[in-house]
Amino acid sequence: MGRRSSEEGVSDLPVLIEDDLCERLATMDSRARRTRLRSVVGICLFLALTGIIYLGYFCPDHVCALTSREIKESIRLSEGLSGSGLSSVSVELEKNGLLSMHPAFRLQSIQGSLGYDDVFTNDTFQFDINGHDVMVFLHIQKTGGTLFGKHLVRDLDLQRPCSCQRRRKRCFCFRPNRNENWLFSRYSTGWKCGLHADWTELTSCVDAELNKIEGDGIKRRYFYITIIRDPVARYLSEFRHVQRGATWRGARHWCAGTQANIPQCYPGSSWQGVSLEQFMACPYNLASNRQTRMLADLSIVGCYNSTLSNLERDRLMLASAKHNLQFMPFFMLTEYQKVGQYSFEETFGMRFAIAFEQHNATLSAATMATLSPEQLDAVRKLNRLDLELYEFAKNLAFQRFKRLRDRDPYFVQRFQHLGELPSRQSATEFNWDSVIEDTTDVE
């Protein structure tokens, strides 16, 4: 029996050795797995930290757009809007009998003009660049219109891009199939209706001017667009512009078939070196409430020689400006460049080859920082109509933005990658507060 036990012990030895070896191998394998797991976790943590650092410090603006002030503000404002506040213009006009008294409020009667409702409520709408559609840019001074105007002629991804001429501020923006203009603006057609022509001038002039170029008998569809800027910033920007010696002497101020004769605020050829107090004191200074005046139909208030009381004239002019702005299929706010770019692209079905950039460090901001509370209050009082118009425009712009955003299933991706077109590489850099001497050449 002892021998059998010895033999059994010997026979069990390989099994024990094998079991011990398996245990050791299992332990080693477990340790290796834990080591690999630690390595993977370490790599993941490293990548996560690197991503956080990149997003926090080096992320390009167009990639991190959804965390920007623009998109946060747009969501906050658009979610809080209600339709009742924006319909107040029509209610006010009807309540005061202005619709029947002033046919100009019925903007749809303007030959060929299409408004926001015509565009948004039509699921099949598209801007027909091959047909007879024309975009008319109403360029209000010191709103960033020069920059936007350059984007229109340089940076749109078109089948037939605008052909810009060296040493001249002019581009040929023709349709793909023929030499007819699809864009009426400073940098395409020139100041055909006058230097910085307003709503009153453009609506009575554009069709006739294009007929001179392209011939009569063309039934065009017109789409008016513009830019609105914070009134205080815009006013101070114009003040600095004039203070440097620049003027808009070539503006015609045409209304009801007559050119207005507006007294100058200064003797000589410019107002260079003017102080803010002098600038504000001149009763003929058109800088005050410029945006309201340029968007209103001035014929309903007697043009520039109104016999109405100041209160009645201001009330009518503001109501007209709001109504015209509400009619436009597109306008944008200077302070919200990316919201404006997205809204333009979705409205007209066009794409820009670059992302719009927000320039907040302007000369007007530097000027504002030097003003006393009394001076700032005086500027606000002078521009009270524009301030009310701007609040209306801001609410309306974000309501429209929300509508476009809500019906776009790819909104997040679209907004993050505005201006990213693989087929185009372009860059237009311009500071809207730089010195630009406007001219009245109409070549």
C-alpha positions as a Markdown table, in Angstrom:
| # | Residue | x | y | z |
|---|---|---|---|---|
| 1 | Met | 0.0 | 0.0 | 0.0 |
| 2 | Gly | 2.9 | 2.3 | 0.8 |
| 3 | Arg | 4.2 | 1.7 | -2.7 |
| 4 | Arg | 0.9 | 2.4 | -4.2 |
| 5 | Ser | 0.6 | 5.7 | -2.3 |
| 6 | Ser | 4.1 | 6.6 | -3.5 |
| 7 | Glu | 3.2 | 5.8 | -7.0 |
| 8 | Glu | 0.0 | 7.9 | -6.7 |
| 9 | Gly | 2.0 | 10.8 | -5.3 |
| 10 | Val | 4.4 | 10.6 | -8.2 |
| 11 | Ser | 1.6 | 10.3 | -10.7 |
| 12 | Asp | -0.1 | 13.4 | -9.2 |
| 13 | Leu | 3.1 | 15.5 | -9.4 |
| 14 | Pro | 2.7 | 16.5 | -13.1 |
| 15 | Val | -0.9 | 17.5 | -12.4 |
| 16 | Leu | 0.2 | 19.7 | -9.5 |
| 17 | Ile | 2.9 | 21.2 | -11.5 |
| 18 | Glu | 0.5 | 21.8 | -14.4 |
| 19 | Asp | -2.1 | 23.4 | -12.0 |
| 20 | Asp | 0.6 | 25.6 | -10.4 |
| 21 | Leu | 1.8 | 26.7 | -13.8 |
| 22 | Cys | -1.7 | 27.5 | -15.0 |
| 23 | Glu | -2.3 | 29.6 | -11.9 |
| 24 | Arg | 0.9 | 31.5 | -12.4 |
| 25 | Leu | 0.1 | 32.0 | -16.1 |
| 26 | Ala | -3.4 | 33.2 | -15.2 |
| 27 | Thr | -1.9 | 35.6 | -12.6 |
| 28 | Met | 0.5 | 36.9 | -15.2 |
| 29 | Asp | -2.2 | 37.2 | -17.8 |
| 30 | Ser | -4.4 | 39.1 | -15.3 |
| 31 | Arg | -1.6 | 41.4 | -14.5 |
| 32 | Ala | -0.9 | 42.0 | -18.2 |
| 33 | Arg | -4.6 | 42.8 | -18.7 |
| 34 | Arg | -4.6 | 45.2 | -15.9 |
| 35 | Thr | -1.5 | 46.8 | -17.2 |
| 36 | Arg | -3.0 | 47.1 | -20.7 |
| 37 | Leu | -6.2 | 48.5 | -19.2 |
| 38 | Arg | -4.2 | 51.1 | -17.2 |
| 39 | Ser | -2.5 | 52.1 | -20.4 |
| 40 | Val | -5.8 | 52.4 | -22.3 |
| 41 | Val | -7.3 | 54.5 | -19.5 |
| 42 | Gly | -4.2 | 56.6 | -19.3 |
| 43 | Ile | -4.3 | 57.3 | -23.1 |
| 44 | Cys | -8.0 | 58.1 | -22.9 |
| 45 | Leu | -7.4 | 60.5 | -20.0 |
| 46 | Phe | -4.6 | 62.1 | -21.9 |
| 47 | Leu | -6.7 | 62.6 | -25.0 |
| 48 | Ala | -9.6 | 64.0 | -23.0 |
| 49 | Leu | -7.4 | 66.5 | -21.2 |
| 50 | Thr | -5.8 | 67.5 | -24.5 |
| 51 | Gly | -9.2 | 67.9 | -26.1 |
| 52 | Ile | -10.4 | 70.1 | -23.2 |
| 53 | Ile | -7.2 | 72.3 | -23.4 |
| 54 | Tyr | -7.6 | 72.6 | -27.2 |
| 55 | Leu | -11.3 | 73.5 | -27.0 |
| 56 | Gly | -10.7 | 75.9 | -24.2 |
| 57 | Tyr | -7.7 | 77.8 | -25.7 |
| 58 | Phe | -7.1 | 77.0 | -29.3 |
| 59 | Cys | -10.5 | 76.1 | -30.8 |
| 60 | Pro | -11.2 | 78.0 | -34.0 |
| 61 | Asp | -14.3 | 80.3 | -33.7 |
| 62 | His | -16.1 | 78.6 | -36.5 |
| 63 | Val | -15.7 | 75.2 | -34.8 |
| 64 | Cys | -16.7 | 76.3 | -31.4 |
| 65 | Ala | -19.5 | 78.5 | -32.7 |
| 66 | Leu | -22.2 | 76.8 | -30.6 |
| 67 | Thr | -20.5 | 77.8 | -27.4 |
| 68 | Ser | -20.1 | 81.4 | -28.5 |
| 69 | Arg | -22.1 | 84.4 | -27.2 |
| 70 | Glu | -24.0 | 84.5 | -30.5 |
| 71 | Ile | -25.6 | 81.1 | -30.3 |
| 72 | Lys | -26.3 | 81.3 | -26.6 |
| 73 | Glu | -27.9 | 84.7 | -27.0 |
| 74 | Ser | -29.8 | 83.5 | -30.1 |
| 75 | Ile | -31.3 | 80.5 | -28.3 |
| 76 | Arg | -32.2 | 82.6 | -25.2 |
| 77 | Leu | -33.9 | 85.3 | -27.3 |
| 78 | Ser | -35.6 | 83.1 | -29.9 |
| 79 | Glu | -37.0 | 80.8 | -27.2 |
| 80 | Gly | -38.5 | 83.7 | -25.3 |
| 81 | Leu | -40.3 | 85.3 | -28.3 |
| 82 | Ser | -43.9 | 85.3 | -29.0 |
| 83 | Gly | -45.7 | 86.2 | -32.3 |
| 84 | Ser | -47.9 | 88.8 | -30.6 |
| 85 | Gly | -45.1 | 91.4 | -30.1 |
| 86 | Leu | -44.1 | 91.3 | -33.7 |
| 87 | Ser | -47.5 | 91.7 | -35.2 |
| 88 | Ser | -47.9 | 95.0 | -33.3 |
| 89 | Val | -46.9 | 97.0 | -36.4 |
| 90 | Ser | -49.9 | 95.9 | -38.4 |
| 91 | Val | -52.2 | 96.3 | -35.4 |
| 92 | Glu | -50.9 | 99.8 | -34.8 |
| 93 | Leu | -51.3 | 100.8 | -38.5 |
| 94 | Glu | -54.9 | 99.5 | -38.7 |
| 95 | Lys | -55.8 | 101.1 | -35.3 |
| 96 | Asn | -54.6 | 104.5 | -36.5 |
| 97 | Gly | -56.1 | 104.1 | -40.0 |
| 98 | Leu | -52.7 | 104.3 | -41.6 |
| 99 | Leu | -53.2 | 101.4 | -44.0 |
| 100 | Ser | -56.0 | 103.3 | -45.8 |
| 101 | Met | -54.3 | 106.7 | -45.5 |
| 102 | His | -50.9 | 105.6 | -46.8 |
| 103 | Pro | -50.8 | 103.0 | -49.6 |
| 104 | Ala | -47.0 | 102.9 | -49.2 |
| 105 | Phe | -47.5 | 100.5 | -46.3 |
| 106 | Arg | -48.8 | 97.9 | -48.7 |
| 107 | Leu | -45.4 | 97.0 | -49.8 |
| 108 | Gln | -46.5 | 94.0 | -51.8 |
| 109 | Ser | -47.9 | 96.4 | -54.3 |
| 110 | Ile | -44.4 | 97.6 | -55.2 |
| 111 | Gln | -43.7 | 96.1 | -58.7 |
| 112 | Gly | -42.0 | 92.8 | -58.4 |
| 113 | Ser | -41.0 | 92.9 | -54.8 |
| 114 | Leu | -41.2 | 89.7 | -52.7 |
| 115 | Gly | -41.3 | 89.8 | -48.9 |
| 116 | Tyr | -40.6 | 87.4 | -46.1 |
| 117 | Asp | -44.0 | 85.7 | -46.2 |
| 118 | Asp | -43.6 | 85.0 | -49.9 |
| 119 | Val | -40.3 | 83.3 | -49.2 |
| 120 | Phe | -40.9 | 81.4 | -45.9 |
| 121 | Thr | -44.4 | 80.1 | -46.5 |
| 122 | Asn | -43.4 | 78.7 | -49.9 |
| 123 | Asp | -41.7 | 75.3 | -49.4 |
| 124 | Thr | -40.6 | 75.3 | -53.0 |
| 125 | Phe | -39.1 | 78.8 | -53.0 |
| 126 | Gln | -35.6 | 79.4 | -54.3 |
| 127 | Phe | -33.7 | 82.5 | -55.4 |
| 128 | Asp | -33.7 | 82.0 | -59.1 |
| 129 | Ile | -30.3 | 83.4 | -60.2 |
| 130 | Asn | -30.9 | 81.9 | -63.7 |
| 131 | Gly | -34.3 | 83.7 | -64.0 |
| 132 | His | -35.0 | 87.3 | -63.2 |
| 133 | Asp | -34.5 | 87.5 | -59.5 |
| 134 | Val | -32.6 | 90.5 | -58.2 |
| 135 | Met | -31.2 | 91.1 | -54.7 |
| 136 | Val | -31.2 | 94.7 | -53.7 |
| 137 | Phe | -28.8 | 95.7 | -50.9 |
| 138 | Leu | -30.0 | 98.8 | -48.9 |
| 139 | His | -26.6 | 99.9 | -47.5 |
| 140 | Ile | -27.0 | 102.1 | -44.4 |
| 141 | Gln | -23.9 | 104.0 | -43.4 |
| 142 | Lys | -21.6 | 102.5 | -40.6 |
| 143 | Thr | -23.5 | 99.3 | -40.1 |
| 144 | Gly | -20.9 | 96.9 | -41.5 |
| 145 | Gly | -22.4 | 97.1 | -45.0 |
| 146 | Thr | -19.0 | 97.5 | -46.7 |
| 147 | Leu | -17.8 | 94.2 | -45.3 |
| 148 | Phe | -21.1 | 92.4 | -46.1 |
| 149 | Gly | -21.1 | 94.0 | -49.6 |
| 150 | Lys | -17.7 | 92.5 | -50.2 |
| 151 | His | -18.8 | 89.1 | -49.0 |
| 152 | Leu | -21.6 | 89.2 | -51.6 |
| 153 | Val | -19.4 | 89.8 | -54.5 |
| 154 | Arg | -16.3 | 87.9 | -53.4 |
| 155 | Asp | -17.2 | 85.0 | -51.2 |
| 156 | Leu | -20.5 | 83.4 | -52.4 |
| 157 | Asp | -20.1 | 80.0 | -53.9 |
| 158 | Leu | -21.7 | 80.5 | -57.3 |
| 159 | Gln | -21.8 | 78.7 | -60.7 |
| 160 | Arg | -20.6 | 82.0 | -62.2 |
| 161 | Pro | -18.7 | 84.0 | -59.5 |
| 162 | Cys | -18.7 | 87.7 | -59.7 |
| 163 | Ser | -15.8 | 89.1 | -61.7 |
| 164 | Cys | -14.1 | 91.8 | -59.8 |
| 165 | Gln | -11.8 | 94.4 | -61.4 |
| 166 | Arg | -8.4 | 95.3 | -60.0 |
| 167 | Arg | -8.1 | 98.9 | -58.8 |
| 168 | Arg | -11.8 | 99.5 | -59.1 |
| 169 | Lys | -14.5 | 99.0 | -56.4 |
| 170 | Arg | -16.7 | 97.2 | -58.9 |
| 171 | Cys | -17.6 | 93.6 | -59.8 |
| 172 | Phe | -19.7 | 92.1 | -62.6 |
| 173 | Cys | -22.3 | 89.9 | -60.9 |
| 174 | Phe | -24.0 | 88.3 | -63.9 |
| 175 | Arg | -26.3 | 85.3 | -64.2 |
| 176 | Pro | -24.7 | 82.0 | -65.2 |
| 177 | Asn | -26.5 | 82.0 | -68.6 |
| 178 | Arg | -26.4 | 85.7 | -69.6 |
| 179 | Asn | -24.9 | 89.1 | -68.8 |
| 180 | Glu | -27.7 | 90.4 | -66.6 |
| 181 | Asn | -27.3 | 91.5 | -63.0 |
| 182 | Trp | -28.7 | 89.4 | -60.1 |
| 183 | Leu | -27.3 | 91.8 | -57.5 |
| 184 | Phe | -27.9 | 95.5 | -57.1 |
| 185 | Ser | -25.4 | 96.9 | -54.7 |
| 186 | Arg | -22.5 | 99.3 | -54.3 |
| 187 | Tyr | -19.9 | 96.8 | -55.5 |
| 188 | Ser | -21.9 | 95.3 | -58.4 |
| 189 | Thr | -23.9 | 98.1 | -60.1 |
| 190 | Gly | -22.4 | 101.0 | -58.2 |
| 191 | Trp | -24.5 | 103.8 | -56.6 |
| 192 | Lys | -27.0 | 103.9 | -59.5 |
| 193 | Cys | -29.7 | 105.3 | -57.3 |
| 194 | Gly | -27.5 | 107.7 | -55.4 |
| 195 | Leu | -24.9 | 107.4 | -52.7 |
| 196 | His | -26.3 | 105.2 | -49.9 |
| 197 | Ala | -29.7 | 105.3 | -51.4 |
| 198 | Asp | -32.5 | 104.7 | -48.9 |
| 199 | Trp | -35.8 | 102.8 | -49.2 |
| 200 | Thr | -37.6 | 105.7 | -50.7 |
| 201 | Glu | -35.0 | 106.2 | -53.4 |
| 202 | Leu | -34.4 | 102.5 | -54.2 |
| 203 | Thr | -38.0 | 101.4 | -54.6 |
| 204 | Ser | -38.6 | 104.2 | -57.1 |
| 205 | Cys | -35.3 | 103.8 | -59.0 |
| 206 | Val | -33.9 | 100.2 | -59.2 |
| 207 | Asp | -36.2 | 98.9 | -61.9 |
| 208 | Ala | -35.7 | 101.9 | -64.1 |
| 209 | Glu | -31.9 | 101.8 | -63.7 |
| 210 | Leu | -31.7 | 98.1 | -64.6 |
| 211 | Asn | -34.0 | 98.8 | -67.6 |
| 212 | Lys | -31.4 | 101.3 | -68.8 |
| 213 | Ile | -28.7 | 98.6 | -68.6 |
| 214 | Glu | -30.5 | 95.5 | -69.7 |
| 215 | Gly | -33.5 | 96.9 | -71.7 |
| 216 | Asp | -37.2 | 97.2 | -71.0 |
| 217 | Gly | -39.8 | 94.4 | -70.8 |
| 218 | Ile | -38.0 | 92.2 | -68.2 |
| 219 | Lys | -40.3 | 91.3 | -65.3 |
| 220 | Arg | -37.9 | 91.0 | -62.4 |
| 221 | Arg | -38.5 | 89.8 | -58.8 |
| 222 | Tyr | -36.8 | 92.0 | -56.2 |
| 223 | Phe | -35.6 | 91.0 | -52.8 |
| 224 | Tyr | -34.6 | 93.9 | -50.5 |
| 225 | Ile | -32.0 | 93.2 | -47.8 |
| 226 | Thr | -30.2 | 95.3 | -45.3 |
| 227 | Ile | -28.1 | 95.4 | -42.1 |
| 228 | Ile | -29.1 | 97.0 | -38.7 |
| 229 | Arg | -26.6 | 98.0 | -36.1 |
| 230 | Asp | -26.9 | 99.1 | -32.4 |
| 231 | Pro | -27.9 | 102.8 | -32.8 |
| 232 | Val | -25.5 | 104.2 | -30.2 |
| 233 | Ala | -22.5 | 102.4 | -31.7 |
| 234 | Arg | -23.5 | 103.3 | -35.3 |
| 235 | Tyr | -24.0 | 107.0 | -34.4 |
| 236 | Leu | -20.6 | 107.2 | -32.7 |
| 237 | Ser | -19.0 | 105.4 | -35.6 |
| 238 | Glu | -20.5 | 108.0 | -38.0 |
| 239 | Phe | -19.3 | 110.8 | -35.7 |
| 240 | Arg | -15.7 | 109.5 | -35.9 |
| 241 | His | -16.0 | 109.1 | -39.6 |
| 242 | Val | -17.1 | 112.7 | -40.1 |
| 243 | Gln | -14.5 | 113.9 | -37.5 |
| 244 | Arg | -11.8 | 112.4 | -39.7 |
| 245 | Gly | -13.0 | 114.6 | -42.5 |
| 246 | Ala | -15.1 | 112.1 | -44.5 |
| 247 | Thr | -18.5 | 113.1 | -45.9 |
| 248 | Trp | -21.4 | 111.8 | -47.9 |
| 249 | Arg | -21.8 | 115.0 | -49.9 |
| 250 | Gly | -22.9 | 113.0 | -53.0 |
| 251 | Ala | -26.1 | 111.7 | -51.4 |
| 252 | Arg | -29.1 | 112.9 | -53.4 |
| 253 | His | -31.9 | 112.4 | -50.8 |
| 254 | Trp | -34.4 | 112.0 | -53.7 |
| 255 | Cys | -38.1 | 111.9 | -52.6 |
| 256 | Ala | -41.4 | 112.2 | -54.5 |
| 257 | Gly | -39.5 | 113.2 | -57.7 |
| 258 | Thr | -37.5 | 116.0 | -56.0 |
| 259 | Gln | -34.0 | 116.2 | -54.6 |
| 260 | Ala | -34.1 | 117.5 | -51.1 |
| 261 | Asn | -32.1 | 120.7 | -50.2 |
| 262 | Ile | -30.8 | 120.0 | -46.8 |
| 263 | Pro | -28.6 | 122.7 | -45.1 |
| 264 | Gln | -25.1 | 121.7 | -44.2 |
| 265 | Cys | -24.0 | 121.6 | -40.6 |
| 266 | Tyr | -20.6 | 123.0 | -41.4 |
| 267 | Pro | -19.0 | 125.6 | -43.7 |
| 268 | Gly | -16.5 | 124.4 | -46.3 |
| 269 | Ser | -15.9 | 121.0 | -47.7 |
| 270 | Ser | -15.9 | 118.9 | -44.5 |
| 271 | Trp | -16.5 | 118.9 | -40.8 |
| 272 | Gln | -13.1 | 117.6 | -39.8 |
| 273 | Gly | -12.2 | 118.0 | -36.1 |
| 274 | Val | -15.8 | 118.4 | -35.0 |
| 275 | Ser | -16.5 | 117.8 | -31.3 |
| 276 | Leu | -19.3 | 115.4 | -30.2 |
| 277 | Glu | -21.2 | 118.3 | -28.8 |
| 278 | Gln | -21.1 | 120.2 | -32.1 |
| 279 | Phe | -22.1 | 117.0 | -33.9 |
| 280 | Met | -25.1 | 116.5 | -31.7 |
| 281 | Ala | -26.2 | 120.1 | -31.7 |
| 282 | Cys | -26.8 | 120.5 | -35.5 |
| 283 | Pro | -30.5 | 120.2 | -36.2 |
| 284 | Tyr | -29.8 | 119.2 | -39.9 |
| 285 | Asn | -27.5 | 116.3 | -39.0 |
| 286 | Leu | -28.9 | 113.2 | -40.7 |
| 287 | Ala | -26.9 | 110.9 | -38.4 |
| 288 | Ser | -29.6 | 111.0 | -35.8 |
| 289 | Asn | -32.2 | 108.2 | -36.3 |
| 290 | Arg | -30.5 | 107.4 | -39.7 |
| 291 | Gln | -31.7 | 103.8 | -39.8 |
| 292 | Thr | -35.3 | 104.7 | -39.2 |
| 293 | Arg | -35.3 | 107.4 | -41.8 |
| 294 | Met | -33.5 | 105.2 | -44.4 |
| 295 | Leu | -35.9 | 102.3 | -44.0 |
| 296 | Ala | -39.1 | 104.4 | -44.0 |
| 297 | Asp | -41.1 | 105.6 | -47.0 |
| 298 | Leu | -40.5 | 109.3 | -46.6 |
| 299 | Ser | -43.2 | 110.2 | -49.0 |
| 300 | Ile | -45.9 | 109.5 | -46.4 |
| 301 | Val | -44.4 | 112.2 | -44.1 |
| 302 | Gly | -43.9 | 114.9 | -46.8 |
| 303 | Cys | -40.3 | 113.9 | -47.5 |
| 304 | Tyr | -37.8 | 116.3 | -46.0 |
| 305 | Asn | -40.2 | 119.3 | -45.8 |
| 306 | Ser | -42.9 | 117.7 | -43.7 |
| 307 | Thr | -45.7 | 119.9 | -42.4 |
| 308 | Leu | -46.6 | 117.3 | -39.8 |
| 309 | Ser | -45.8 | 117.8 | -36.1 |
| 310 | Asn | -42.6 | 116.3 | -35.0 |
| 311 | Leu | -44.5 | 113.7 | -32.9 |
| 312 | Glu | -46.7 | 112.7 | -35.8 |
| 313 | Arg | -43.9 | 112.6 | -38.3 |
| 314 | Asp | -41.8 | 110.4 | -36.0 |
| 315 | Arg | -44.7 | 108.1 | -35.3 |
| 316 | Leu | -45.4 | 107.6 | -39.0 |
| 317 | Met | -41.8 | 107.2 | -39.9 |
| 318 | Leu | -41.0 | 104.6 | -37.3 |
| 319 | Ala | -44.1 | 102.6 | -38.1 |
| 320 | Ser | -43.2 | 102.6 | -41.8 |
| 321 | Ala | -39.6 | 101.6 | -41.1 |
| 322 | Lys | -40.8 | 98.7 | -38.9 |
| 323 | His | -43.2 | 97.6 | -41.6 |
| 324 | Asn | -40.6 | 97.7 | -44.4 |
| 325 | Leu | -38.1 | 95.8 | -42.3 |
| 326 | Gln | -40.7 | 93.2 | -41.5 |
| 327 | Phe | -41.5 | 92.9 | -45.2 |
| 328 | Met | -37.8 | 92.3 | -46.2 |
| 329 | Pro | -37.1 | 88.6 | -46.7 |
| 330 | Phe | -33.7 | 89.0 | -45.0 |
| 331 | Phe | -31.8 | 91.5 | -42.8 |
| 332 | Met | -29.1 | 90.9 | -40.3 |
| 333 | Leu | -27.7 | 92.5 | -37.2 |
| 334 | Thr | -24.2 | 93.7 | -37.1 |
| 335 | Glu | -23.7 | 92.3 | -33.7 |
| 336 | Tyr | -24.6 | 88.7 | -34.7 |
| 337 | Gln | -22.6 | 87.9 | -37.7 |
| 338 | Lys | -22.9 | 84.1 | -37.7 |
| 339 | Val | -26.7 | 84.2 | -37.1 |
| 340 | Gly | -26.9 | 86.6 | -40.0 |
| 341 | Gln | -24.8 | 84.3 | -42.2 |
| 342 | Tyr | -26.8 | 81.2 | -41.4 |
| 343 | Ser | -30.1 | 83.1 | -42.0 |
| 344 | Phe | -29.0 | 84.4 | -45.3 |
| 345 | Glu | -27.8 | 81.0 | -46.5 |
| 346 | Glu | -30.9 | 79.2 | -45.5 |
| 347 | Thr | -33.2 | 81.9 | -46.9 |
| 348 | Phe | -31.7 | 82.2 | -50.3 |
| 349 | Gly | -30.1 | 78.7 | -50.7 |
| 350 | Met | -26.6 | 80.2 | -51.2 |
| 351 | Arg | -23.4 | 79.4 | -49.4 |
| 352 | Phe | -20.5 | 81.6 | -48.4 |
| 353 | Ala | -17.0 | 80.3 | -48.8 |
| 354 | Ile | -15.8 | 81.8 | -45.5 |
| 355 | Ala | -17.3 | 82.2 | -42.0 |
| 356 | Phe | -18.3 | 85.7 | -41.0 |
| 357 | Glu | -16.2 | 87.1 | -38.1 |
| 358 | Gln | -17.4 | 89.2 | -35.2 |
| 359 | His | -15.4 | 92.4 | -34.9 |
| 360 | Asn | -16.2 | 94.0 | -31.5 |
| 361 | Ala | -13.1 | 96.1 | -31.1 |
| 362 | Thr | -14.4 | 99.0 | -33.2 |
| 363 | Leu | -13.6 | 102.7 | -33.0 |
| 364 | Ser | -17.1 | 103.4 | -31.8 |
| 365 | Ala | -16.6 | 101.1 | -28.8 |
| 366 | Ala | -13.4 | 103.0 | -28.0 |
| 367 | Thr | -15.3 | 106.3 | -28.3 |
| 368 | Met | -18.1 | 105.1 | -26.1 |
| 369 | Ala | -15.7 | 104.2 | -23.3 |
| 370 | Thr | -14.6 | 107.9 | -23.1 |
| 371 | Leu | -18.1 | 109.4 | -22.9 |
| 372 | Ser | -19.6 | 110.7 | -19.7 |
| 373 | Pro | -23.1 | 109.4 | -18.6 |
| 374 | Glu | -24.6 | 112.7 | -19.7 |
| 375 | Gln | -23.1 | 112.5 | -23.2 |
| 376 | Leu | -24.2 | 108.9 | -23.6 |
| 377 | Asp | -27.7 | 109.8 | -22.5 |
| 378 | Ala | -27.8 | 112.7 | -25.0 |
| 379 | Val | -26.8 | 110.3 | -27.8 |
| 380 | Arg | -29.6 | 107.9 | -26.8 |
| 381 | Lys | -32.2 | 110.7 | -26.8 |
| 382 | Leu | -31.1 | 111.8 | -30.3 |
| 383 | Asn | -31.5 | 108.2 | -31.5 |
| 384 | Arg | -34.7 | 107.1 | -29.7 |
| 385 | Leu | -36.5 | 106.1 | -32.9 |
| 386 | Asp | -33.5 | 103.9 | -33.9 |
| 387 | Leu | -33.3 | 102.4 | -30.5 |
| 388 | Glu | -37.0 | 101.3 | -30.7 |
| 389 | Leu | -36.4 | 100.1 | -34.3 |
| 390 | Tyr | -33.4 | 98.1 | -33.2 |
| 391 | Glu | -35.2 | 96.3 | -30.4 |
| 392 | Phe | -38.0 | 95.4 | -32.9 |
| 393 | Ala | -35.4 | 94.2 | -35.4 |
| 394 | Lys | -33.5 | 92.1 | -32.9 |
| 395 | Asn | -36.7 | 90.3 | -31.8 |
| 396 | Leu | -37.7 | 89.8 | -35.4 |
| 397 | Ala | -34.3 | 88.6 | -36.5 |
| 398 | Phe | -34.1 | 85.9 | -33.8 |
| 399 | Gln | -37.7 | 84.8 | -34.4 |
| 400 | Arg | -36.8 | 84.2 | -38.0 |
| 401 | Phe | -33.6 | 82.5 | -37.0 |
| 402 | Lys | -35.5 | 80.1 | -34.7 |
| 403 | Arg | -37.9 | 79.2 | -37.5 |
| 404 | Leu | -35.0 | 78.3 | -39.8 |
| 405 | Arg | -33.2 | 76.5 | -37.0 |
| 406 | Asp | -36.2 | 74.4 | -36.0 |
| 407 | Arg | -36.8 | 73.2 | -39.6 |
| 408 | Asp | -33.2 | 72.3 | -40.2 |
| 409 | Pro | -32.4 | 68.7 | -39.1 |
| 410 | Tyr | -28.7 | 69.4 | -39.6 |
| 411 | Phe | -28.6 | 72.7 | -37.8 |
| 412 | Val | -25.8 | 71.9 | -35.3 |
| 413 | Gln | -23.5 | 70.6 | -38.0 |
| 414 | Arg | -24.4 | 73.5 | -40.4 |
| 415 | Phe | -23.8 | 76.2 | -37.7 |
| 416 | Gln | -20.5 | 74.7 | -36.6 |
| 417 | His | -19.1 | 74.6 | -40.1 |
| 418 | Leu | -20.3 | 77.8 | -41.7 |
| 419 | Gly | -18.0 | 78.9 | -44.5 |
| 420 | Glu | -16.4 | 75.5 | -44.9 |
| 421 | Leu | -16.6 | 74.7 | -48.6 |
| 422 | Pro | -14.0 | 72.3 | -50.0 |
| 423 | Ser | -14.4 | 73.8 | -53.4 |
| 424 | Arg | -13.6 | 77.3 | -52.4 |
| 425 | Gln | -10.8 | 78.9 | -50.4 |
| 426 | Ser | -11.3 | 82.7 | -49.9 |
| 427 | Ala | -10.8 | 85.3 | -47.3 |
| 428 | Thr | -12.1 | 88.9 | -47.1 |
| 429 | Glu | -10.7 | 90.9 | -44.3 |
| 430 | Phe | -12.1 | 94.4 | -43.7 |
| 431 | Asn | -12.7 | 96.7 | -40.7 |
| 432 | Trp | -16.1 | 98.4 | -41.1 |
| 433 | Asp | -14.8 | 101.4 | -39.1 |
| 434 | Ser | -11.8 | 102.0 | -41.4 |
| 435 | Val | -11.6 | 105.2 | -43.5 |
| 436 | Ile | -13.5 | 104.7 | -46.8 |
| 437 | Glu | -14.1 | 107.7 | -49.0 |
| 438 | Asp | -17.5 | 107.0 | -50.7 |
| 439 | Thr | -17.9 | 108.2 | -54.2 |
| 440 | Thr | -20.8 | 108.7 | -56.5 |
| 441 | Asp | -19.4 | 107.2 | -59.6 |
| 442 | Val | -22.0 | 105.1 | -61.3 |
| 443 | Glu | -19.9 | 103.3 | -63.9 |
